Amino acid sequence: MTKERASGYLLELRSKGHNIQDTIEVAKNPDIPTWQRAETIVNEVSNCASQGDIKFLISNSIESIHILRDELIHSRQARKTESPPTLGVWLLSSQIKSSAGLSFLRVEGNVDSMKKNIIASSYNPLSKRCEFNDENGIEFLLFNDLYRNDNDLQKAYIEFIASISTEPEQSSQYKLIHKFTNSLAEPNSIKVYGKSVLDFLGAAGHERTASLLFSEIIDREAEIISRSVNKDKIEEFTQSINNSL
């Protein structure tokens, strides 16, 4: 199986004027090769005119997607040196804007296989969920560490901050920011369009969120200082005991 073969199949599919109902029938047909069934689903999701159409397609193909979720999607392989995504990972990275539409992927034993494929491929589902500001999806991906590395995590955080800045301020936004900052190695050093996250949020009118984040930064720095001081005192106390023995 190659990217060229998969792409050729999709070109043939499109030339026939495939639609949602055709896709559902192909997805359910056990006589059709599994890779073709998976590629057909991906093609239709990419070309659906609305989220309503995607929801209809997914809800009528749930059982098939469960069967095909680990099928590699070669037509969406970004580079020859990287592994193609599985159907499950690609759906996490696709333009499905409702996390409710992704709930069928959250099954026991599926997270580990998705994590392995995300690392091997170039896909960053967390980034896509941040772009859509899909709060439930972001929380699920962060909780399960479903991203490749710290660079992908930082990119997703920047995209999330940029995304919420265009919308009214909500209390749930800080909850997700807190989850990001707990996962990031150095969250205070991150810039969004050349500004600190605090300055960027303040300029966007998200003063309450910026205030909560500032308090979190102060608490974190205070904890670091406290640990350092306690460590020094313990070392000094230990040395004092040793000298007295």
N, C-alpha and C positions, 0 to 999 in steps of 0.2 A: 504494500500500500504506500502511495506517495502523495505529496501535495498536488502534483500535476494530474494524477489520476482522479483525485477527489474534486479538483477544480473543473476538470473535464466533465465529470458527472453532473456537477451543478450547472454548468453551461447548457448541457443537454436538458436538464430538468427545467431550467428557465425558458428555454426555447419552446417547451410544450405548454407554457402558461400554467404552471402549477399553482394551486390555491390551498387554503387552509384545510378544507375537507379532504383534498387529495393527500396532504401531508399526514393527516390523522390516520388515513387508511394505510399509507405506507408504513408509518410508525408502528402500527398494530400487526402488520403482516409478517409472520414468522418465516415465510418463504423467501423474503427479501434479505440479502446480506445485511448483517448488523451495522456495518460501516455506512452503508447507503441509507439505512433508516435514520441513523444518528445525524448524518450530514443533511438529510432532508429536513429534519427538525430545526437544525441550526439555520439553514437557508430561509425557512419560513419565518422564524423569529426575527431574523435580520430584516425581513421585508414586510412584516406586518405594519399596517397603516396606523394602528392605534394600540394602546395598552389593553383595551377591551378585546381586540383580536388576539393578542398574545395570551391573555387570560383564558380565552375560549380554547385556544390551541393547547395550552398547558393542561388545563383541567380535563380535556378529553384525551390526553396522551400520558397521564400520570403513570400508569402501570408500565407502559413502554419505556418511559424515561428512567424509571427505577431499574429496569433491565439493562438499559443502554448507557447508564450514567458514567461508566468507566471506559466507554468506547472512545478511542482517540479521534479528534477532529482535525484531520490533516489539512483541510482547506483553510483553517485558521492558524496554521503554524506560521509564526512570525519570521523565524530565521532557520536555516537548515541546521545550524549547530544546536538548536534548542528542541526540546521535546514538544510535540503539539499538545494542546490542552485536551482534557477529557470533556465529554459532553457536560458533566456536572460542573466543572471549573469554568467552562465557557459560559454556561448559563449564569453563573455567579458574576461573570464579567460582562454580560450582555446588557442591553438596554431594557431590562425588565425593571421598571422603576418601583414596583411594589414588592417589599420584602415578603409579603404574604404569598406572593407567587413563587417564592424560593423555599418555602417551608418544607416542601417534599424532598429537598436535598439534605435536610437536617435529620438524618437517620443514623442510628448507632453504627459505628464502624466506617461511616463514609468520610468523616472528617480527616482521618489519618491518610486515606488514599488521596483526598483532594489536596492536603498539605504537601505531600510528596510530588504531586503533579505541578502544583503552583511553583515549587522550588525549581523543578526541572524545566518548566516552560517560562515564557516571558509575560505571563498574565498576572495582573495585580487586581483581583476582585475588589479589594478594599478601596482602591483609588476610584473605581467606577461607582461604588456605593456612596462615596463621599461626593462625587460629582453630582449624583442625584439627590444628595442629602437624605439618604434612606436610613433613618436612625436605627430601626430594628436590625437591618442588614449590617450596618457598621458595628453595632454592639456584638452581634453574632460572630463576625469575622475577627474582631479584636479579642473577644473572649477565647476563641479557639486558635489564635495566632495564625490566621489564614492569610499570610503575606510572605513574600520571599525573604526579605531582609530589612535592616534598619532604613536603608535608602527608600524602599517602597513604602515603609511606614511613615517616614518623614514627608514624602511626596503626598501621600494620602492626607496627612494632617494639614498640610498647606492648602490642599484642594478643599478640604472640609471648611477651614476657616474662610477661604475665599467664597465658598458656596453660601454659608450662613450669613455672610455680610450683605448679601443682596436680598435677604428676607427679614421679616420682623423678628425682633429678639424673642427667644423662648427659653424657658427654664431648662428644658431638656437638652439644649445645646451645650450648656456648661457640663452637664453630666457626661456627655461624650468627650468633651475636651479633657475632662479629668481622666477618663479612660486612656486617651491618647498620651497625656503627659506621664501617666504611670508606666506606659510601655516604652516611651522614648528615653534614650540615654541622656540627652541634653536638650530638653524642650525649651529652656530659656534662651538658647542661642539661635533658634529658628527664626528666619525672616520671611515675611509675606510681602512680595513686591517692594523689598527694600526696607520695610518697617518691622519693628518687633510685633509679635502677635498682640500684645497689649495696646500698642499705638494703633495698629490696624483696626482692631475691634472698636476702640474708642472713636476713631475717625468715622467708622461705619454706624455710629450711634448705639453700639451695644455696650453701654457704660456698665450695666449691672454685671454682665458676663465678664467684662474686663476687670471689674472690681473683685469678683470672686476668684478669678485667675490670679490676680495680684496677691490676694490673701494666701492662696495656695503656694505661690512662689516664696513668700515671706516665711510661711510655715516650714517649707522644705529646706530653705537655707538655714533657718533656726535649728532645725533638727540636725543638719549636717554639722553646724557649729557645736551643738550640744554633744554630739557623739565624739567630736574631736577633743573637746574639753574633758569629757569623761575618760576618754582613752588616755589622755595625758596624765590625768589625776591617778588613774589606776596604775600606770607605769611608774609614776613617782612614788605611789604608796608601796608598790611591789619592791622597788629599789630600796626604799626606806626599811622595809622588813628584812630584806637580804643583808643590809648593812648592820642591822641590830643582832643578827644571828651569829 
